[in-house]
Amino acid sequence: MLKTLVIVSHPTVEESGSQQFLIQSITSPPLEQVTLHVIEQAYPDGQIDVKKEQQLLKDHDRILFQFPFYWYSSPPLLKQWQDEVLTEHFAFGYRGNKLKGKEFGLILSVGIAEKEYQSGGQEGYSMSELTKPYQALARKTQMTYLKPLVIYQFAYLSEQAKMEVLVKYQQYLTLAKPDSLKSREEWIKKELNAIDYETLPVENASFVIEQVIELLEDNRMELDELRMHIDNFHD
């Protein structure tokens, strides 16, 4: 089973609404096979235990950096962590293949609207361009780079939008293929089947959930048939 390490960096994580929202979704109840690691809490004096951190990396399959996007980069302790933990002969260089084959991704909270991260926008560059250093990190350490999960202007999101973020977040942490529509459908079906109907304030909750699952399955059949027809057309 996929084991995920979420390395969170935020100078005042206890006061961050977005970070607490995400963290609580992992810890209450605990999300299986996911390790939460808030480095400012682990190392308030800035003295990083390099061997411990390297062992954590070796023990997990997917490594995720979660942080607010400050001046197109991470908070200072995460940069220090990279400098001290991702050493030669461990992460790169001669016999430095300890991270080879693992997955690496970013979970970014951003205070500016998504539309500003493009040519002509206030920022002038896309998020893909601004995260090039992390793409290079993945390449140098022989990890597979995942498409980042970017959360724009969390404080202004509606409750429904926040719930959508929560679903995407948990899928990003746990799904073998987080970008796959089919994988996301299977995740939703699994979560729906695990619901205790008695806890829902809705009449005929079981019927409603069964209908949703049936709709997902019907849509999947249609998509698979459409793909088959397209493949046959190309042949």
C-alpha positions as CSV (number, residue, x, y, z in Angstrom):
1,M,0.0,0.0,0.0
2,L,1.2,3.5,-0.8
3,K,2.8,5.3,2.1
4,T,2.8,9.1,2.0
5,L,4.9,11.6,3.9
6,V,3.4,15.1,4.1
7,I,6.2,17.6,5.1
8,V,4.4,20.7,6.3
9,S,6.3,24.0,6.7
10,H,4.6,27.2,8.0
11,P,6.2,29.7,10.5
12,T,2.8,30.0,12.4
13,V,1.0,26.8,11.4
14,E,-1.3,26.9,14.5
15,E,-2.7,30.2,13.3
16,S,-3.2,29.3,9.6
17,G,-6.8,28.5,8.7
18,S,-5.9,26.7,5.5
19,Q,-3.1,24.6,7.1
20,Q,-5.3,23.6,10.1
21,F,-8.1,22.7,7.8
22,L,-5.8,20.3,5.8
23,I,-4.0,18.9,8.9
24,Q,-7.3,18.1,10.7
25,S,-8.5,16.1,7.7
26,I,-5.4,13.9,8.1
27,T,-5.5,13.5,11.9
28,S,-9.2,13.4,12.8
29,P,-9.6,10.5,12.2
30,P,-6.0,9.5,11.2
31,L,-5.7,8.9,7.5
32,E,-4.3,5.4,6.9
33,Q,-0.8,5.2,5.5
34,V,-0.2,9.0,5.7
35,T,2.5,10.5,8.0
36,L,2.1,14.2,8.9
37,H,5.4,15.9,9.7
38,V,5.3,19.6,10.6
39,I,8.9,20.6,10.7
40,E,8.5,23.9,12.6
41,Q,6.9,21.9,15.4
42,A,9.5,19.1,15.2
43,Y,12.5,21.5,15.2
44,P,11.5,24.8,16.9
45,D,15.2,25.5,17.4
46,G,16.1,24.9,13.8
47,Q,18.4,22.0,14.6
48,I,17.3,19.3,12.1
49,D,18.0,15.7,12.8
50,V,19.3,14.8,9.3
51,K,19.5,11.0,9.9
52,K,15.9,10.9,11.2
53,E,14.7,12.9,8.3
54,Q,16.5,10.7,5.7
55,Q,15.0,7.6,7.3
56,L,11.5,9.1,7.1
57,L,12.1,9.7,3.4
58,K,13.3,6.1,2.8
59,D,10.3,4.7,4.7
60,H,7.7,6.4,2.4
61,D,6.7,6.1,-1.3
62,R,5.3,9.6,-1.9
63,I,7.0,12.7,-0.6
64,L,4.8,15.9,-0.4
65,F,5.9,19.4,0.5
66,Q,3.0,21.4,1.9
67,F,3.5,25.1,2.5
68,P,2.3,28.7,1.7
69,F,3.9,30.0,-1.5
70,Y,6.0,32.9,-0.1
71,W,7.8,35.0,-2.7
72,Y,7.7,32.1,-5.2
73,S,9.4,29.8,-2.7
74,S,9.0,28.0,0.6
75,P,9.3,29.2,4.2
76,P,12.9,29.3,5.4
77,L,13.0,26.2,7.5
78,L,11.9,24.0,4.5
79,K,14.7,25.5,2.4
80,Q,17.1,24.7,5.3
81,W,15.6,21.2,5.4
82,Q,16.4,20.7,1.7
83,D,19.9,22.0,2.1
84,E,20.7,19.7,5.1
85,V,18.7,16.5,4.3
86,L,19.0,16.1,0.5
87,T,22.7,15.5,0.7
88,E,25.1,14.1,-1.9
89,H,25.5,10.3,-1.7
90,F,21.9,10.2,-0.3
91,A,19.7,12.1,-2.7
92,F,22.1,12.5,-5.6
93,G,25.6,11.9,-6.7
94,Y,27.6,8.7,-6.4
95,R,25.3,6.1,-4.8
96,G,22.9,8.9,-4.1
97,N,19.8,6.9,-5.2
98,K,17.9,6.6,-2.0
99,L,14.9,8.5,-3.4
100,K,15.0,7.0,-6.8
101,G,11.5,5.8,-8.0
102,K,9.6,7.7,-5.3
103,E,7.0,10.3,-6.1
104,F,7.3,14.0,-5.2
105,G,4.6,16.6,-5.1
106,L,3.6,20.1,-3.8
107,I,0.6,21.3,-1.9
108,L,0.6,25.0,-2.1
109,S,-1.6,27.6,-0.5
110,V,-1.6,30.9,-2.5
111,G,-3.1,34.2,-1.4
112,I,-3.7,35.5,-5.0
113,A,-6.4,34.5,-7.5
114,E,-5.5,31.7,-9.9
115,K,-6.1,34.1,-12.9
116,E,-3.1,36.2,-11.9
117,Y,-0.7,33.3,-12.5
118,Q,-0.5,33.6,-16.3
119,S,1.0,35.8,-19.0
120,G,-0.7,39.1,-18.6
121,G,-1.8,38.5,-15.1
122,Q,-0.6,40.3,-12.0
123,E,2.2,37.7,-11.4
124,G,3.1,37.3,-15.1
125,Y,4.1,33.7,-14.9
126,S,2.3,30.4,-14.6
127,M,2.5,28.2,-11.5
128,S,4.3,25.6,-13.6
129,E,7.0,28.1,-14.4
130,L,7.4,29.3,-10.8
131,T,7.8,25.8,-9.5
132,K,10.6,24.9,-11.8
133,P,13.1,24.5,-9.0
134,Y,11.0,21.8,-7.4
135,Q,10.7,20.0,-10.8
136,A,14.4,20.2,-11.0
137,L,14.7,18.8,-7.5
138,A,12.6,15.8,-8.5
139,R,14.7,15.2,-11.6
140,K,18.0,15.4,-9.7
141,T,16.9,13.0,-7.0
142,Q,15.3,10.6,-9.6
143,M,11.8,11.0,-8.2
144,T,8.6,11.2,-10.3
145,Y,7.2,14.8,-10.2
146,L,3.4,15.0,-9.6
147,K,1.3,17.8,-10.8
148,P,1.0,20.2,-7.8
149,L,-2.2,20.7,-5.8
150,V,-2.6,24.5,-5.6
151,I,-5.2,26.0,-3.3
152,Y,-5.9,29.6,-4.2
153,Q,-7.4,32.1,-1.7
154,F,-8.6,29.6,0.8
155,A,-10.1,32.2,3.1
156,Y,-12.5,33.4,0.4
157,L,-13.7,29.9,-0.6
158,S,-17.3,28.9,0.1
159,E,-18.0,25.9,2.4
160,Q,-18.8,23.8,-0.7
161,A,-15.6,24.8,-2.4
162,K,-13.6,24.0,0.8
163,M,-15.2,20.5,0.8
164,E,-14.1,20.1,-2.8
165,V,-10.5,21.1,-1.8
166,L,-10.7,18.5,1.0
167,V,-11.6,15.7,-1.4
168,K,-8.9,16.7,-3.9
169,Y,-6.4,16.9,-1.0
170,Q,-7.2,13.4,0.4
171,Q,-7.1,11.9,-3.1
172,Y,-3.7,13.6,-3.7
173,L,-2.3,12.0,-0.5
174,T,-3.7,8.5,-1.0
175,L,-4.5,7.6,-4.7
176,A,-1.9,5.7,-6.7
177,K,-2.8,7.9,-9.7
178,P,-4.2,11.2,-8.4
179,D,-4.6,12.7,-11.9
180,S,-6.6,9.7,-13.1
181,L,-10.4,10.3,-13.4
182,K,-11.0,6.6,-13.0
183,S,-9.0,6.5,-9.8
184,R,-10.8,9.4,-8.4
185,E,-14.2,7.8,-9.2
186,E,-13.1,4.6,-7.4
187,W,-12.0,6.7,-4.4
188,I,-15.4,8.4,-4.2
189,K,-17.3,5.1,-4.5
190,K,-15.1,3.6,-1.7
191,E,-15.8,6.6,0.6
192,L,-19.6,6.5,-0.2
193,N,-19.7,2.8,0.6
194,A,-18.0,3.4,4.0
195,I,-20.6,6.0,5.1
196,D,-22.7,5.2,8.1
197,Y,-26.2,6.0,6.9
198,E,-27.6,6.4,10.4
199,T,-25.4,9.5,10.9
200,L,-26.8,11.4,7.8
201,P,-29.6,13.9,8.4
202,V,-31.2,12.9,5.1
203,E,-34.2,10.6,4.6
204,N,-33.5,7.5,2.5
205,A,-29.8,8.2,2.6
206,S,-28.9,4.7,1.5
207,F,-31.0,5.1,-1.6
208,V,-29.5,8.4,-2.5
209,I,-26.0,7.1,-2.1
210,E,-26.8,4.0,-4.1
211,Q,-28.1,6.2,-6.9
212,V,-24.9,8.3,-6.9
213,I,-22.7,5.1,-7.1
214,E,-24.9,3.8,-9.9
215,L,-24.6,7.1,-11.8
216,L,-20.8,7.0,-11.4
217,E,-20.7,3.4,-12.7
218,D,-22.9,4.3,-15.7
219,N,-20.8,7.3,-16.6
220,R,-17.7,5.1,-16.4
221,M,-19.2,2.6,-18.8
222,E,-20.1,5.3,-21.3
223,L,-16.6,6.8,-21.1
224,D,-15.0,3.4,-21.6
225,E,-17.2,2.7,-24.6
226,L,-16.4,6.1,-26.0
227,R,-12.7,5.4,-25.6
228,M,-13.1,2.1,-27.3
229,H,-14.8,3.7,-30.3
230,I,-12.1,6.3,-30.6
231,D,-9.4,3.7,-30.4
232,N,-11.2,1.7,-33.2
233,F,-11.5,4.8,-35.3
234,H,-7.8,5.5,-35.1
235,D,-7.0,1.9,-36.0
